[in-house]
């Protein structure tokens, strides 16, 4: 069977069984939280499953978005036209079983099954549709984000994972690989910045915002189960303001009739705003370079003074506060230089900046702050939980994940 035929068969099966596939995705993704520490190489197997599921889900989202583009989101028109015999007949848009599904034939059911696309979806879909650079760069950036921890684990463990010396060599190679990964990710973000000339989004692709089960194509109705009748919309009361009828319809118009999606984020105008976004794009590279420079210094010291000179993330973070100070200074500088024009503060811009501010909390589980302050408090809490019957399993899971936070940079770099 040709590859194109296999792909078509898979896409069709996906659209016919979306609810089942989503349940399987969710169950396997939740399972990965319990695998670390359960058996040898469990964390590697867990991350492999998680990365594979994320990539498959990314493809599923692409198929679902194509199906959504074929769905008529418009409700029935409230206006009437004259029928063939001169009588008034309701004027409705073409029937869409996906829009009417589960509505029971009531007029209030039309258009309520599928929610309106968010500003994030409209904005990212617009640039992915109109710019090839944006489409390929954003997909590459998302794919790297899904596989980066798996790559780090494979590099650290090395071949065979025999002995501490081999693992230490893997830890050293890890920092060189991570510099290249972050350099590529920074270049991709800068390409998005140059293409859009607008603030960067944390996730540059449209996200799944609906229950995919509504995309299941309904079977052909049998005579025993006739389709619901087309709802009848009554005449509008006289002297009704046009805005009262037209404005609720505007958000459901097709994309070409909507306000331009590019205006959902303001255009950068000053060098300060561009510099602030460039610093935001390079935050990950700054953090990795702070670890890499410390690891290089350890390696040089080891040549002069033979002895144990670990380049693990935990030992480097304990050695220098710059593993936290460097990234935090970069984040604060980016925050100071970002767009501050109230007249262009769109809802999507405010949401983007709020997400960046919340991301500062991740610094509590990174670098020197984690090793010198947060980790001790977490371990004391774990020790207390282990003494309580019924929650020891939870304490054990937390302890296993603490070990992964100590070992792998990308475990908390999201």
C-alpha positions as CSV (number, residue, x, y, z in Angstrom):
1,X,0.0,0.0,0.0
2,X,1.4,3.4,-0.9
3,X,2.6,5.7,1.9
4,X,0.0,8.3,1.0
5,X,-2.8,5.8,1.2
6,X,-1.6,4.7,4.7
7,X,-1.4,8.3,5.8
8,X,-5.0,8.9,4.5
9,X,-6.2,5.8,6.3
10,X,-4.6,6.8,9.6
11,X,-6.0,10.4,9.3
12,X,-9.5,9.0,8.7
13,X,-9.2,6.5,11.6
14,X,-8.0,9.4,13.8
15,X,-11.0,11.6,13.0
16,X,-13.4,8.6,13.6
17,X,-11.9,7.7,17.0
18,X,-10.6,10.9,18.4
19,X,-12.1,10.4,21.8
20,X,-10.4,7.0,22.2
21,X,-7.0,8.3,21.0
22,X,-7.2,11.3,23.4
23,X,-7.9,9.0,26.3
24,X,-4.9,6.8,25.4
25,X,-2.7,9.8,25.1
26,X,-3.7,11.1,28.5
27,X,-3.3,7.7,30.2
28,X,0.2,7.1,28.9
29,X,1.3,10.6,29.6
30,X,0.1,10.3,33.2
31,X,1.9,6.9,33.5
32,X,5.2,8.6,32.8
33,X,5.0,10.4,36.1
34,X,5.1,7.1,38.0
35,X,7.9,5.3,36.1
36,X,11.1,7.1,37.4
37,X,12.8,5.0,40.0
38,X,10.6,1.9,39.5
39,X,13.2,-0.1,37.5
40,X,16.6,0.4,35.9
41,X,16.6,3.0,33.1
42,X,13.0,3.8,34.1
43,X,13.5,7.6,33.6
44,X,14.9,7.0,30.1
45,X,12.0,4.8,29.2
46,X,9.5,7.3,30.7
47,X,11.0,10.3,28.8
48,X,11.1,8.3,25.6
49,X,7.4,7.5,25.9
50,X,6.6,11.1,26.8
51,X,8.6,12.5,23.8
52,X,7.0,10.0,21.4
53,X,3.5,10.9,22.7
54,X,4.2,14.6,22.4
55,X,5.3,14.3,18.8
56,X,2.3,12.1,17.9
57,X,0.0,14.6,19.6
58,X,1.6,17.4,17.6
59,X,0.7,15.5,14.4
60,X,-2.8,14.9,15.8
61,X,-3.3,18.6,16.5
62,X,-2.3,19.3,12.8
63,X,-5.0,16.9,11.6
64,X,-7.6,18.3,14.0
65,X,-6.8,21.9,12.9
66,X,-7.3,21.0,9.3
67,X,-10.7,19.4,10.2
68,X,-11.7,22.5,12.1
69,X,-10.9,24.7,9.1
70,X,-13.7,22.8,7.2
71,X,-16.3,23.4,9.9
72,X,-18.9,26.1,9.5
73,X,-18.9,27.9,12.9
74,X,-21.7,30.3,11.9
75,X,-25.1,30.1,13.6
76,X,-28.4,30.3,11.7
77,X,-29.1,33.7,10.2
78,X,-31.8,35.7,12.0
79,X,-33.0,37.2,8.7
80,X,-35.7,35.9,6.5
81,X,-36.3,35.8,2.7
82,X,-39.3,35.1,0.6
83,X,-39.9,31.5,-0.3
84,X,-41.0,30.2,-3.8
85,X,-44.7,30.8,-2.9
86,X,-44.2,34.3,-1.5
87,X,-44.3,33.1,2.1
88,X,-41.6,34.0,4.6
89,X,-39.0,31.3,5.0
90,X,-36.1,31.2,7.5
91,X,-32.8,31.8,5.8
92,X,-30.1,29.5,7.3
93,X,-26.5,28.7,6.5
94,X,-25.8,25.2,5.2
95,X,-26.4,22.5,7.7
96,X,-23.3,21.3,9.5
97,X,-23.8,18.1,11.6
98,X,-20.8,18.9,13.7
99,X,-22.2,22.3,14.7
100,X,-25.7,20.8,15.4
101,X,-24.4,17.7,17.1
102,X,-26.0,17.2,20.5
103,X,-28.2,20.2,20.1
104,X,-31.5,18.5,20.2
105,X,-32.8,20.6,17.3
106,X,-33.0,23.8,19.4
107,X,-32.0,27.1,18.0
108,X,-29.8,27.8,21.0
109,X,-27.7,24.7,20.1
110,X,-26.4,26.1,16.9
111,X,-22.8,27.2,17.1
112,X,-22.5,26.2,20.8
113,X,-20.6,22.9,20.3
114,X,-17.4,24.4,19.0
115,X,-15.9,27.3,20.9
116,X,-14.5,30.3,19.2
117,X,-10.8,30.2,18.5
118,X,-8.6,32.0,21.1
119,X,-6.4,35.0,20.2
120,X,-3.4,32.7,20.5
121,X,-4.8,30.3,18.0
122,X,-5.8,33.0,15.5
123,X,-2.4,34.7,15.8
124,X,-0.3,31.6,15.4
125,X,-2.5,30.1,12.7
126,X,-2.2,33.3,10.7
127,X,1.6,33.4,10.6
128,X,1.9,29.6,10.1
129,X,-0.4,30.0,7.1
130,X,1.2,33.1,5.6
131,X,4.9,32.6,6.4
132,X,6.9,29.5,5.5
133,X,9.7,30.7,7.8
134,X,7.4,30.9,10.7
135,X,5.8,27.6,10.0
136,X,9.0,25.6,9.8
137,X,10.9,27.5,12.6
138,X,8.0,27.2,15.0
139,X,7.6,23.5,14.4
140,X,11.3,22.8,14.7
141,X,11.3,24.8,18.0
142,X,8.4,22.8,19.4
143,X,10.0,19.4,18.3
144,X,13.3,20.3,20.0
145,X,11.4,21.2,23.2
146,X,9.8,17.7,23.2
147,X,13.0,15.8,22.7
148,X,15.6,17.9,24.5
149,X,15.4,16.1,27.8
150,X,15.6,12.7,26.1
151,X,18.7,13.8,24.2
152,X,20.3,15.0,27.5
153,X,19.5,11.7,29.2
154,X,21.1,9.7,26.4
155,X,24.2,11.8,26.4
156,X,24.7,11.7,30.2
157,X,24.2,8.0,30.4
158,X,26.5,7.2,27.6
159,X,27.0,3.8,26.1
160,X,26.4,1.0,28.5
161,X,26.3,3.3,31.6
162,X,29.2,1.5,33.2
163,X,30.9,3.1,36.1
164,X,31.0,6.6,37.5
165,X,33.9,7.7,35.2
166,X,31.9,7.0,32.1
167,X,28.9,8.9,33.6
168,X,31.2,11.8,34.4
169,X,32.4,11.9,30.8
170,X,28.7,11.9,29.7
171,X,28.1,14.9,32.0
172,X,30.9,16.8,30.4
173,X,29.7,16.0,26.9
174,X,26.2,17.0,28.1
175,X,27.1,20.7,28.4
176,X,28.6,20.9,24.9
177,X,25.5,19.3,23.4
178,X,23.2,21.6,25.4
179,X,25.0,24.7,24.2
180,X,24.4,23.6,20.6
181,X,20.7,22.8,21.4
182,X,20.2,26.2,23.0
183,X,22.0,28.0,20.2
184,X,19.7,26.4,17.6
185,X,16.7,27.2,19.7
186,X,17.8,30.8,20.1
187,X,18.4,31.1,16.4
188,X,14.9,29.8,15.7
189,X,13.3,32.2,18.2
190,X,15.2,35.1,16.6
191,X,14.0,34.0,13.2
192,X,10.4,34.2,14.5
193,X,11.1,37.6,16.0
194,X,12.5,38.9,12.6
195,X,9.5,37.3,10.7
196,X,6.7,38.7,12.9
197,X,8.4,41.8,14.4
198,X,6.3,41.2,17.4
199,X,6.8,39.7,20.9
200,X,7.5,36.0,21.1
201,X,5.0,33.5,22.4
202,X,5.9,30.7,24.7
203,X,4.3,28.2,22.4
204,X,4.4,29.4,18.8
205,X,1.9,26.9,17.3
206,X,-1.9,26.6,17.7
207,X,-2.9,24.5,20.7
208,X,-5.7,22.0,21.1
209,X,-8.6,24.0,22.5
210,X,-11.6,21.7,21.9
211,X,-12.7,18.2,22.8
212,X,-11.6,16.3,19.7
213,X,-14.6,13.9,20.2
214,X,-16.8,16.4,18.5
215,X,-14.9,15.9,15.3
216,X,-16.1,12.3,15.0
217,X,-18.1,12.1,11.8
218,X,-21.7,11.0,12.6
219,X,-23.0,7.8,10.9
220,X,-25.6,8.2,8.2
221,X,-29.0,8.4,10.0
222,X,-31.2,5.4,9.6
223,X,-35.0,5.7,9.0
224,X,-35.6,4.8,12.6
225,X,-33.5,7.8,13.8
226,X,-34.3,10.8,11.6
227,X,-32.1,13.9,11.7
228,X,-33.4,16.8,13.8
229,X,-35.4,19.4,11.9
230,X,-33.8,22.6,10.9
231,X,-34.5,25.2,13.7
232,X,-36.8,28.0,12.9
233,X,-35.7,31.5,13.9
234,X,-38.6,33.9,14.6
235,X,-38.8,37.4,13.1
236,X,-36.9,40.1,14.8
237,X,-38.9,42.6,16.9
238,X,-39.4,45.9,15.2
239,X,-37.0,48.7,15.8
240,X,-34.3,46.3,16.9
241,X,-30.9,48.0,16.8
242,X,-28.7,46.3,14.1
243,X,-25.8,46.1,16.5
244,X,-27.8,43.9,18.8
245,X,-28.1,41.3,16.0
246,X,-24.9,41.7,14.1
247,X,-22.3,42.2,16.8
248,X,-22.8,38.6,18.3
249,X,-22.2,37.2,14.8
250,X,-18.9,39.1,14.2
251,X,-16.6,36.7,16.2
252,X,-18.0,33.8,14.2
253,X,-17.3,35.2,10.8
254,X,-14.7,33.4,8.7
255,X,-11.1,34.5,9.3
256,X,-10.9,36.7,6.1
257,X,-13.7,38.8,7.5
258,X,-12.3,39.1,11.0
259,X,-10.0,41.9,12.2
260,X,-6.4,41.1,11.1
261,X,-4.9,38.4,13.3
262,X,-1.5,40.1,13.1
263,X,-2.9,43.0,15.2
264,X,-3.5,40.8,18.2
265,X,0.1,41.5,19.2
266,X,1.6,45.0,18.7
267,X,4.5,45.6,16.3
268,X,7.9,46.3,17.9
269,X,9.0,49.9,17.1
270,X,12.1,50.8,19.2
271,X,15.5,49.2,19.6
272,X,14.8,48.7,23.3
273,X,11.8,46.5,22.5
274,X,13.7,44.5,20.0
275,X,16.6,44.1,22.5
276,X,14.2,43.0,25.2
277,X,12.8,40.3,23.0
278,X,16.2,39.2,21.9
279,X,17.2,38.8,25.5
280,X,14.1,36.8,26.1
281,X,15.0,34.6,23.2
282,X,18.4,33.9,24.6
283,X,17.5,33.2,28.2
284,X,18.1,29.4,27.8
285,X,21.5,30.0,26.1
286,X,22.7,32.3,29.0
287,X,21.7,29.7,31.6
288,X,23.5,26.8,29.8
289,X,26.6,28.9,29.2
290,X,26.8,29.7,32.9
291,X,27.0,25.9,33.6
292,X,29.4,25.3,30.7
293,X,31.9,27.9,31.7
294,X,32.0,26.5,35.2
295,X,32.4,23.0,33.8
296,X,35.4,24.1,31.6
297,X,37.0,25.7,34.7
298,X,36.6,22.4,36.6
299,X,38.2,20.5,33.7
300,X,41.2,22.8,33.6
301,X,41.6,22.5,37.4
302,X,41.5,18.8,37.1
303,X,44.5,18.8,34.7
304,X,46.5,20.8,37.2
305,X,45.3,19.0,40.3
306,X,44.4,15.4,39.7
307,X,41.4,14.3,41.8
308,X,37.6,14.3,41.8
309,X,36.3,17.3,39.9
310,X,32.7,16.6,39.1
311,X,30.9,18.5,36.4
312,X,27.4,17.4,37.4
313,X,24.7,20.0,37.5
314,X,24.3,19.7,41.3
315,X,28.0,20.3,42.1
316,X,28.3,23.2,39.6
317,X,25.2,24.9,41.1
318,X,26.6,24.6,44.6
319,X,29.9,26.0,43.4
320,X,28.6,29.3,41.9
321,X,25.6,31.5,42.4
322,X,25.9,32.6,38.8
323,X,24.0,29.5,37.7
324,X,20.9,31.3,39.0
325,X,22.0,35.0,38.9
326,X,22.9,34.9,35.2
327,X,19.5,33.7,33.9
328,X,17.6,35.9,36.4
329,X,19.5,39.1,35.3
330,X,18.7,38.2,31.7
331,X,15.0,37.8,32.5
332,X,14.9,41.0,34.5
333,X,16.6,43.0,31.7
334,X,14.2,41.6,29.2
335,X,11.3,42.5,31.4
336,X,12.6,46.1,31.8
337,X,12.9,46.6,28.0
338,X,9.7,45.0,26.9
339,X,6.7,46.9,25.3
340,X,5.1,49.3,27.8
341,X,2.8,51.3,25.6
342,X,-0.7,51.2,27.2
343,X,-2.3,52.1,23.9
344,X,-1.2,48.8,22.3
345,X,-1.7,46.5,25.3
346,X,-3.8,43.9,23.6
347,X,-5.3,40.9,25.7
348,X,-2.8,38.5,24.0
349,X,0.1,40.7,24.9
350,X,-1.0,41.0,28.5
351,X,-1.5,37.2,28.7
352,X,2.0,36.6,27.2
353,X,3.7,38.9,29.6
354,X,1.8,37.4,32.6
355,X,3.0,33.9,31.5
356,X,6.6,35.2,31.4
357,X,6.2,36.6,34.9
358,X,4.8,33.3,36.2
359,X,7.7,31.5,34.7
360,X,10.0,33.2,37.2
361,X,8.8,30.7,39.7
362,X,10.7,28.0,37.8
363,X,13.9,29.6,39.1
364,X,13.1,28.1,42.5
365,X,13.9,24.6,41.0
366,X,17.0,25.6,39.0
367,X,20.6,26.2,39.6
368,X,22.0,27.6,42.9
369,X,18.6,28.6,44.2
370,X,17.4,25.0,44.0
371,X,20.5,23.4,45.5
372,X,21.1,26.0,48.2
373,X,17.6,26.8,49.3
374,X,14.6,25.0,47.8
375,X,15.9,21.5,47.8
376,X,16.5,21.4,51.5
377,X,12.9,22.4,52.2
378,X,11.5,19.9,49.7
379,X,13.5,17.1,51.3
380,X,12.4,18.0,54.8
381,X,8.8,17.8,53.5
382,X,9.5,14.4,51.9
383,X,11.0,13.1,55.2
384,X,7.9,14.2,57.1
385,X,5.6,12.6,54.5
386,X,7.4,9.3,54.7
387,X,6.4,9.0,58.3
388,X,2.7,9.3,57.5
389,X,1.0,6.1,56.6
390,X,-0.9,6.3,53.4
391,X,1.2,9.0,51.7
392,X,4.6,7.2,51.6
393,X,4.1,6.3,48.0
394,X,3.7,10.1,47.2
395,X,6.8,10.8,49.2
396,X,8.7,8.1,47.3
397,X,7.6,9.6,43.9
398,X,8.7,13.1,44.9
399,X,12.1,11.8,46.1
400,X,12.6,10.0,42.7
401,X,11.8,13.2,40.9
402,X,14.1,15.3,43.1
403,X,17.0,13.0,42.0
404,X,16.1,13.8,38.4
405,X,16.0,17.6,39.1
406,X,19.5,17.3,40.5
407,X,20.8,15.3,37.5
408,X,19.2,16.8,34.4
409,X,19.1,20.4,33.3
410,X,16.1,20.2,31.0
411,X,14.0,18.5,33.7
412,X,12.9,21.9,35.0
413,X,13.9,24.0,32.0
414,X,10.3,24.2,30.6
